[in-house]
């Protein structure tokens, strides 16, 4: 059983049932408020109903008043009951996405790393190098992220391998669930790890979508423009999460364990070889043009083959939570409904229209784009879909207000990466959330802090840097 499943069997604290009832009432009230709005020009009845479902989904996912898998199933039911989709097949369209099977492959690889002993070996190395110091563990992770991203661009893949290793670190240091050290490390992996990827144009779906829609980028041009803002955000975000939780040093004898020096077992060699081949295929996708899902599933099959792999399917399914499968599928279905009904475009244009043509300063315009992107991303968790929706709308807003459309589009990409306000908003964070080491409120606090930091970095670092690199933020009107 997963850590979330174990936690669910505990008796809820006194007063929690009353708070949960209030959250459910608030969710129902939000849905009714949206449904009862008078007809709005440009918004279809189906669009209004899907916005009501978005309100319910965001509140349920953010508050965890019911298990996230259950609220995800409710989203599918509402899409059908409210007549937003024409058939059950259309409501379930998100479950045909390759992202879901990519997640399964990544989870199998992570489980194999744990079961084979590689996680324990890496954990012993990390503990010895850090001498048990939470600050050194954190610095090791932050400094390693850009290097790991160069070798393995996907933050989800890195988390699939790093989460088991750090889980073993916590066991070695006798750190309990929810301990400040575990919160710091897992929040860093979930919320900050994608920054290291997005510094590279090929680092994931978000930078690839942004660069493709804006056009005109080479790999080095993207890195030259985006590495500095992302690395500054990575460093500041690391400081923020550490200061929010201030983990004490665990009182454990850490220096005597030299397990990482023993010879590799057969299971470790198999896992290393399979993960290495999968990583090589991910890095060479420009040659074979395979989806990242194909290497992930190939690795999963080999790792579970009888007499070849390191464990069986029955062993795997006992160690993994399937909540993320339901959440990601439901969010993709909801995203598709928002786009197909025109509600997403209407909502984005309505927000941006509030300041269109207003004579305001460039920093204020940049801040407004950041806030609009944050709000839209709340309802559209899928990063690529959110970016694909917003960039054309933001480009029109930029032209009307004298902003460089390319610079405005880059801001959208940064914000979608950086400002995460509830646990299931990204698959990368969802993997960490399923470990049970942090709660939804931890994500919200960190997300609000990152919203402030992102605004400062965009205004004080990114915009001046882009100007220095030949990409001015404003254009002559």
C-alpha positions in Angstrom: 0.0 0.0 0.0 1.2 3.5 -0.7 2.0 6.0 1.9 -1.1 7.9 1.0 -3.2 4.8 1.4 -1.6 4.1 4.8 -2.3 7.6 5.9 -5.9 7.3 4.9 -6.5 4.5 7.5 -5.6 6.7 10.4 -8.4 8.3 12.5 -8.9 11.9 11.4 -8.1 14.5 14.0 -10.8 16.1 16.1 -12.6 18.9 14.1 -11.4 17.7 10.7 -14.9 16.4 9.7 -16.4 19.8 10.3 -13.7 21.5 8.3 -14.1 18.9 5.5 -17.9 19.6 5.4 -17.2 23.3 5.1 -14.8 22.7 2.2 -17.4 20.6 0.4 -20.1 23.2 1.0 -17.7 25.9 -0.4 -17.0 23.7 -3.4 -20.7 23.2 -4.1 -21.3 27.0 -3.7 -18.5 27.8 -6.1 -20.0 25.5 -8.7 -23.5 26.9 -8.3 -22.1 30.5 -8.5 -20.5 29.8 -11.8 -23.6 28.0 -13.2 -25.9 30.8 -12.2 -23.9 33.6 -13.8 -25.9 35.4 -16.5 -25.1 34.6 -20.1 -21.8 36.2 -21.1 -20.9 37.2 -24.7 -18.4 34.9 -26.2 -19.0 32.1 -23.7 -21.1 29.2 -24.7 -23.4 27.4 -22.2 -21.1 24.4 -22.4 -18.2 26.6 -21.7 -19.9 28.0 -18.6 -20.6 24.5 -17.3 -17.0 23.4 -17.9 -15.8 26.4 -15.9 -18.0 25.3 -13.0 -16.4 21.9 -13.2 -12.9 23.5 -13.2 -13.8 25.4 -10.0 -14.9 22.1 -8.4 -11.8 20.3 -9.5 -9.3 22.9 -8.4 -10.9 23.2 -5.0 -11.2 19.5 -4.5 -7.6 18.8 -5.6 -6.2 21.7 -3.6 -8.1 20.9 -0.3 -7.9 17.1 -0.5 -11.3 17.0 1.2 -11.8 13.7 -0.6 -9.0 11.5 -2.0 -7.6 13.0 -5.2 -8.4 9.9 -7.2 -12.0 10.1 -6.1 -12.3 13.8 -7.0 -10.7 12.9 -10.4 -13.5 10.4 -11.1 -16.0 13.0 -10.0 -14.6 15.3 -12.7 -15.3 12.7 -15.3 -18.9 12.2 -14.0 -19.6 15.9 -14.1 -18.3 16.3 -17.6 -20.9 13.7 -18.7 -23.8 14.8 -16.4 -23.4 18.5 -17.3 -23.5 17.7 -21.0 -20.1 19.2 -21.7 -19.0 16.1 -23.7 -21.0 14.2 -26.2 -20.1 10.7 -25.1 -18.3 8.8 -22.3 -15.5 8.2 -24.7 -14.9 11.9 -25.1 -14.9 12.3 -21.3 -12.3 9.7 -21.0 -10.1 11.1 -23.8 -7.4 12.1 -21.3 -6.7 8.4 -20.6 -5.6 7.8 -24.1 -2.6 10.2 -23.6 0.9 8.8 -23.8 1.8 10.8 -20.6 -0.1 8.2 -18.5 1.9 5.3 -19.8 5.1 7.4 -19.6 4.3 7.7 -15.9 3.8 4.0 -15.5 7.2 3.3 -17.1 8.8 5.9 -14.9 7.3 4.3 -11.8 8.5 0.9 -12.8 12.0 2.2 -13.2 11.9 3.9 -9.8 10.6 0.8 -8.1 13.4 -1.2 -9.8 16.0 1.2 -8.5 14.6 0.8 -5.0 14.3 -3.0 -5.2 17.6 -3.7 -6.8 19.6 -1.9 -4.1 20.7 1.0 -6.3 18.7 3.4 -4.2 20.4 2.2 -1.0 23.8 2.5 -2.6 23.2 6.1 -3.7 21.7 6.9 -0.4 24.8 5.7 1.5 26.9 7.9 -0.8 24.7 10.9 -0.3 24.6 10.5 3.5 28.4 10.1 3.7 29.2 13.0 1.5 26.8 15.3 3.4 27.9 14.0 6.8 24.2 13.9 7.7 23.8 17.6 7.4 20.4 18.7 5.9 22.0 21.9 4.5 24.7 19.8 2.7 22.1 17.4 1.4 20.1 20.3 0.0 23.1 22.0 -1.6 24.2 18.6 -3.1 20.8 18.3 -4.7 20.6 21.9 -6.0 24.1 21.8 -7.5 23.5 18.4 -9.1 20.2 19.3 -10.8 21.6 21.2 -13.8 24.2 18.4 -14.4 21.6 15.7 -14.1 19.3 17.6 -16.4 21.9 17.7 -19.1 22.3 13.9 -19.0 18.6 13.1 -18.4 16.4 16.1 -19.5 13.1 14.9 -18.1 12.4 16.0 -14.5 9.9 13.1 -14.2 12.5 10.6 -15.1 15.0 12.1 -12.6 12.4 12.0 -9.9 11.6 8.4 -10.7 15.2 7.6 -9.9 15.9 10.1 -7.1 12.8 9.6 -5.0 13.7 6.0 -4.1 17.3 7.1 -3.3 16.2 9.9 -1.0 13.6 7.6 0.6 16.5 5.4 1.6 18.4 8.4 2.9 15.5 9.2 5.2 15.5 5.6 6.5 19.2 5.7 7.0 18.9 8.9 9.0 15.8 7.6 10.8 13.7 10.4 9.4 9.9 10.0 9.8 7.1 10.8 7.3 6.6 14.6 7.2 9.9 15.4 8.9 11.2 18.8 7.9 14.2 17.3 6.1 11.9 15.0 4.1 9.6 17.9 3.2 12.5 20.1 2.1 14.0 17.4 -0.2 10.7 16.2 -1.7 9.3 19.7 -2.3 12.6 20.5 -4.0 12.3 17.5 -6.3 8.6 18.2 -7.0 8.6 22.0 -7.4 12.2 23.0 -8.3 13.5 20.1 -10.3 11.7 21.2 -13.5 13.7 24.5 -13.6 16.9 22.6 -14.4 15.2 20.9 -17.3 13.6 24.0 -18.8 16.9 25.8 -19.0 17.4 23.5 -22.0 15.1 23.8 -25.0 14.9 20.0 -25.2 14.4 19.7 -21.4 10.7 18.8 -21.5 7.3 19.5 -23.0 7.0 23.0 -21.5 10.2 24.4 -23.1 9.6 22.5 -26.3 6.1 23.8 -26.6 7.1 27.4 -25.8 10.1 27.5 -28.2 8.1 25.8 -31.0 5.1 28.3 -30.7 7.4 31.3 -30.5 9.8 30.1 -33.2 13.3 31.2 -34.1 15.2 29.5 -31.3 18.3 27.4 -31.5 19.4 25.2 -28.6 22.1 27.6 -27.6 19.9 30.7 -28.1 17.3 29.2 -25.7 20.0 28.3 -23.2 21.6 31.8 -23.4 18.2 33.5 -22.7 16.7 31.1 -20.2 19.5 29.5 -18.2 20.1 32.6 -16.0 16.5 33.2 -15.0 15.9 29.5 -14.3 19.1 29.0 -12.3 18.4 32.1 -10.2 14.9 30.7 -9.5 16.4 27.3 -8.6 18.7 28.9 -6.1 16.2 31.3 -4.6 13.5 28.5 -4.5 16.0 26.3 -2.7 16.6 29.0 -0.1 12.8 29.5 0.3 11.9 25.9 0.9 14.8 25.5 3.3 13.9 28.6 5.3 10.2 27.6 5.4 11.0 24.3 7.2 14.5 24.6 8.7 15.2 20.9 9.2 17.4 20.0 12.2 20.3 17.7 11.8 19.2 14.1 12.5 21.1 12.6 15.5 22.4 9.5 13.6 25.8 7.9 13.1 26.2 8.3 9.4 29.9 8.0 8.6 30.4 4.2 9.1 28.1 2.9 6.4 30.2 2.1 3.3 27.6 0.0 1.5 28.0 2.1 -1.6 31.5 0.6 -2.1 30.4 -3.1 -2.2 30.3 -4.9 -5.7 27.2 -4.4 -7.8 24.7 -7.2 -7.6 23.1 -8.8 -10.7 19.9 -6.9 -10.1 21.8 -3.6 -9.8 23.7 -4.3 -13.0 20.4 -5.1 -14.9 18.7 -2.0 -13.6 21.7 0.2 -14.4 21.9 -1.2 -18.0 18.1 -0.8 -18.6 17.9 2.7 -17.2 21.1 3.6 -19.1 19.7 2.4 -22.4 16.4 4.2 -21.8 18.3 7.4 -21.0 20.3 7.1 -24.2 17.1 6.7 -26.2 15.7 9.8 -24.6 18.8 11.8 -25.4 18.9 10.6 -29.0 15.2 11.2 -29.8 16.3 13.7 -32.5 17.6 10.7 -34.4 14.8 8.1 -34.0 11.9 10.5 -33.2 10.3 8.2 -30.7 8.0 9.5 -28.0 9.6 9.5 -24.6 6.9 6.9 -23.6 8.4 4.2 -25.8 11.8 3.9 -24.0 10.0 4.2 -20.6 7.7 1.2 -21.5 10.5 -0.8 -23.0 12.4 -0.4 -19.8 9.4 -1.4 -17.8 8.9 -4.6 -19.8 12.5 -5.7 -19.5 12.7 -4.9 -15.8 9.6 -7.1 -15.1 10.5 -10.0 -17.5 10.8 -13.4 -15.8 14.4 -14.5 -15.2 15.7 -11.2 -16.7 14.2 -8.4 -14.7 14.4 -7.6 -11.0 10.8 -8.0 -10.0 7.3 -9.0 -11.2 4.2 -7.0 -12.0 2.4 -8.3 -8.9 5.3 -7.0 -6.8 5.2 -3.7 -8.6 1.5 -3.1 -8.2 1.7 -3.6 -4.4 4.2 -0.8 -4.0 2.7 2.0 -6.2 -0.3 4.3 -5.8 -2.5 4.7 -8.8 -3.9 8.1 -7.7 -1.6 9.9 -10.2 -3.0 7.8 -13.1 -6.5 9.0 -12.4 -5.5 12.6 -11.6 -3.5 13.1 -14.8 -6.1 11.5 -17.0 -8.9 13.6 -15.5 -6.9 16.8 -15.8 -6.2 16.1 -19.5 -9.8 15.4 -20.2 -10.8 18.6 -18.4 -8.2 20.5 -20.4 -9.6 19.2 -23.7 -13.1 20.2 -22.6 -11.9 23.7 -21.8 -10.4 24.1 -25.2 -13.1 22.4 -27.3 -15.9 24.5 -25.7 -13.9 27.8 -26.1 -14.0 28.4 -22.4 -10.2 28.5 -22.0 -9.7 31.1 -24.8 -12.7 33.2 -23.5 -11.3 33.2 -19.9 -7.8 34.1 -20.9 -8.9 36.9 -23.2 -11.2 38.3 -20.6 -8.4 38.5 -18.0 -6.0 40.0 -20.5 -8.6 42.5 -21.7 -8.7 44.1 -18.3 -5.4 45.9 -19.1 -5.4 46.0 -22.9 -4.4 49.4 -24.0 -3.8 50.8 -20.5 -0.8 53.2 -20.3 1.2 51.3 -17.6 4.9 50.5 -17.0 6.6 47.4 -18.4 7.2 45.9 -15.0 3.5 46.2 -14.3 2.6 44.6 -17.6 5.0 41.7 -16.9 3.5 41.2 -13.5 0.0 41.1 -15.0 1.1 38.5 -17.5 2.5 36.5 -14.6 -0.8 36.7 -12.7 -2.9 35.8 -15.6 -0.8 32.8 -16.4 -1.0 31.7 -12.8 -4.8 31.9 -12.8 -5.2 30.0 -16.1 -2.7 27.3 -15.1 -4.9 26.6 -12.0 -7.6 25.4 -14.3 -5.4 23.8 -17.0 -2.9 21.7 -15.1 -1.4 20.3 -18.3 1.7 22.5 -19.0 1.8 22.1 -22.8 -1.9 22.7 -23.2 -1.8 25.8 -20.9 1.2 27.2 -22.8 -0.3 26.4 -26.2 -3.5 28.2 -25.2 -1.9 31.3 -23.6 0.9 32.2 -26.0 -1.3 33.3 -28.9 -3.6 35.2 -26.5 -0.7 36.8 -24.7 0.9 37.7 -28.1 -2.1 39.7 -29.1 -2.2 41.4 -25.7 1.6 42.2 -26.1 1.1 43.8 -29.4 -1.7 46.0 -28.1 0.4 47.2 -25.1 3.8 47.5 -26.7 5.4 44.4 -25.2 7.7 42.2 -27.3 5.4 39.1 -28.0 8.5 36.7 -27.8 9.4 38.1 -24.3 5.8 37.8 -23.1 5.7 34.2 -24.4 8.9 33.3 -22.5 7.3 34.7 -19.3 4.4 32.4 -19.8 6.7 29.4 -20.1 8.6 30.4 -16.9 5.4 30.9 -14.8 3.8 27.6 -15.9 7.0 25.9 -14.7 7.5 27.9 -11.5 4.2 28.7 -9.8 2.5 25.5 -8.6 -0.3 26.0 -6.1 -1.8 22.5 -5.5 -0.1 19.0 -5.4 -1.6 17.5 -8.6 -1.0 20.5 -10.8 2.1 18.8 -12.4 3.1 15.2 -12.8 6.6 15.9 -11.5 5.2 17.1 -8.2 2.6 14.4 -8.0 5.3 11.7 -7.9 6.8 13.4 -4.9 3.4 14.1 -3.3 2.5 10.4 -3.4 5.4 9.7 -1.0 3.4 11.3 1.8 6.2 13.6 3.1 4.3 16.9 2.5 0.7 18.1 2.3 -1.3 20.4 0.0 -0.8 23.4 2.3 3.0 23.0 2.0 2.6 23.2 -1.8 0.4 26.3 -1.5 2.8 28.1 0.8 5.7 27.3 -1.5 3.7 28.2 -4.6 2.8 31.6 -3.2 6.4 32.2 -2.3 7.5 31.2 -5.8 4.9 33.5 -7.3 6.6 36.4 -5.5 10.1 35.2 -6.4 9.1 34.6 -10.1 7.8 38.1 -10.4 11.0 39.5 -8.9 13.2 37.4 -11.1 11.3 38.2 -14.3 11.3 41.9 -13.6 14.8 42.3 -12.1 16.8 39.5 -13.8 15.1 38.1 -16.9 13.9 41.3 -18.6 17.3 43.1 -18.2 19.2 40.0 -19.2 17.0 39.5 -22.3 17.6 43.1 -23.3 21.4 42.5 -23.0 21.0 39.4 -25.1 19.2 41.3 -27.9 15.6 40.6 -26.9 14.1 43.9 -25.6 10.9 43.6 -23.6 9.2 46.5 -25.2 8.7 47.4 -28.9 8.0 50.7 -30.5 4.2 51.3 -30.8 
